[in-house]
Amino acid sequence: MDLQFQSFQSTQVTPLVDGSATMDGHLLTLTGTDMELVLDRQLAAGTAVRVQASDWLVLGEVLYCVPERSRHKARLRLQHALPGVRVLTDMNRRFFGQLTREPQHAPKEGRGYSGWT
């Protein structure tokens, strides 16, 4: 899986079972098809989940989830990955004739790149 990630990157974790609420998580490691996260609450082994960060989304299954200090550490086996969510969103907007985000160019004084609108 070709995901760009940062250690302790914020994520939203959604169990794919009826009535389950999304929880906050933080990415610890990504090795091959295994991902380790710190979660706000425990998930049962075997639970299918969606994990989404700012520019990628993955689907996987909880291998284990154990208490660690005041939170929980979970290892997932990833099944599907969708990198480049921002690019896909922009392509979708263009396809449907909606406005896309435009990069804001650095001011002439060279104060740096200011991001997207």
Phi and psi in degrees as a GROMACS rama.xvg file:
@    title "Ramachandran Plot"
@    xaxis  label "Phi"
@    yaxis  label "Psi"
@TYPE xy
-105.895  75.7442  ASP-2
-106.166  139.592  LEU-3
-93.457  121.841  GLN-4
-142.732  162.375  PHE-5
-120.14  145.368  GLN-6
-60.1354  135.278  SER-7
64.0802  28.4306  PHE-8
-66.2637  137.137  GLN-9
-69.7781  140.369  SER-10
-139.093  163.778  THR-11
-113.941  125.23  GLN-12
-113.449  123.313  VAL-13
-121.436  113.406  THR-14
-65.243  136.021  PRO-15
-93.5837  53.0381  LEU-16
-129.057  153.636  VAL-17
-56.6655  134.079  ASP-18
77.4715  5.54303  GLY-19
-88.6892  133.678  SER-20
-88.35  150.837  ALA-21
-68.5704  144.729  THR-22
-129.344  158.796  MET-23
-78.4341  147.498  ASP-24
-148.24  167.963  GLY-25
-135.9  130.799  HIS-26
-73.3755  129.014  LEU-27
-99.025  -57.3228  LEU-28
-143.171  156.723  THR-29
-136.737  111.478  LEU-30
-128.989  110.747  THR-31
62.5767  -119.553  GLY-32
-105.251  13.0386  THR-33
-107.533  136.099  ASP-34
-125.924  134.835  MET-35
-109.661  135.89  GLU-36
-132.803  155.049  LEU-37
-103.41  128.525  VAL-38
-120.346  160.329  LEU-39
-74.5582  -28.3793  ASP-40
-145.334  168.157  ARG-41
-79.0405  146.742  GLN-42
-123.084  144.301  LEU-43
-75.6199  143.772  ALA-44
-57.3023  139.743  ALA-45
92.6274  -8.38555  GLY-46
-71.5699  129.629  THR-47
-78.4829  136.47  ALA-48
-136.736  156.551  VAL-49
-113.102  130.397  ARG-50
-118.734  125.278  VAL-51
-128.822  133.129  GLN-52
-115.403  -169.672  ALA-53
-65.0722  -29.996  SER-54
-134.281  17.2204  ASP-55
-155.051  161.239  TRP-56
-141.562  137.211  LEU-57
-132.66  153.597  VAL-58
-117.828  139.737  LEU-59
-162.68  -170.978  GLY-60
-129.256  139.253  GLU-61
-71.7481  122.769  VAL-62
-84.9426  -44.4639  LEU-63
-157.901  160.693  TYR-64
-149.782  117.478  CYS-65
-126.272  149.177  VAL-66
-62.4687  139.486  PRO-67
-144.286  110.33  GLU-68
54.1414  -125.594  ARG-69
-92.8079  4.60199  SER-70
-127.549  -159.686  ARG-71
-134.612  141.524  HIS-72
-107.035  126.96  LYS-73
-124.522  145.012  ALA-74
-115.03  130.699  ARG-75
-114.771  148.654  LEU-76
-102.311  115.227  ARG-77
-80.7385  140.054  LEU-78
-110.512  -38.7602  GLN-79
-140.894  144.372  HIS-80
-132.962  141.937  ALA-81
-128.271  89.5298  LEU-82
-79.9267  163.173  PRO-83
70.1909  39.4716  GLY-84
-60.6258  -36.5169  VAL-85
-61.7263  -44.0115  ARG-86
-62.9401  -43.089  VAL-87
-64.1346  -38.3688  LEU-88
-62.3585  -44.7798  THR-89
-63.2922  -41.7938  ASP-90
-62.9459  -40.7686  MET-91
-62.9813  -43.5919  ASN-92
-62.233  -43.4628  ARG-93
-62.5401  -41.5255  ARG-94
-59.6423  -39.9316  PHE-95
-93.5161  11.2989  PHE-96
74.2121  19.5474  GLY-97
-92.5712  164.28  GLN-98
-69.1961  140.236  LEU-99
-100.372  162.53  THR-100
-69.6201  140.638  ARG-101
-113.33  136.234  GLU-102
-69.4583  139.233  PRO-103
-91.2917  127.415  GLN-104
-82.6566  151.595  HIS-105
-61.7174  141.698  ALA-106
-64.2333  158.848  PRO-107
-57.376  -27.9456  LYS-108
-69.7367  -7.34146  GLU-109
75.1359  38.1512  GLY-110
-79.2031  1.32428  ARG-111
105.099  173.487  GLY-112
-79.5152  131.667  TYR-113
-100.122  -0.596285  SER-114
99.2541  -155.435  GLY-115
-109.463  153.298  TRP-116
